[in-house]
Amino acid sequence: MGAETAPRLPSLTVQVVEDACAVIALRDSQRREPPRRHPRTRHRWHVEGRRLRARKARVKDVAVRCLDSPG
């Protein structure tokens, strides 16, 4: 990592933390998969999973833009 990256480090650090939180939340959600015999609960679980995956994708997009932005 060069000196030109230093000004972007605080933003990048925030993105790393956000990504870690998103990964933990997604894994927690996956671990709580409800039984198939509870369709409403499964539906809410699927909605939560989609929301968490969208959050993770947004965090990734911001991190990529942070790294790709000119110095």
C-alpha angles and dihedrals in degrees: 000000000000133000090261089066095055097085090055096050097093091054091044092049090054089051092051090053092046090050092050090050091049092050092049092048092048093049090047090051092049090050091054096057107156122226119270091243089072103067097172092050091047090050091053089046091053091048090051090049092051090049092050093047090050090051091051091049091051091050090050092049092051091047092051091049090048091053095042097047114109115257 
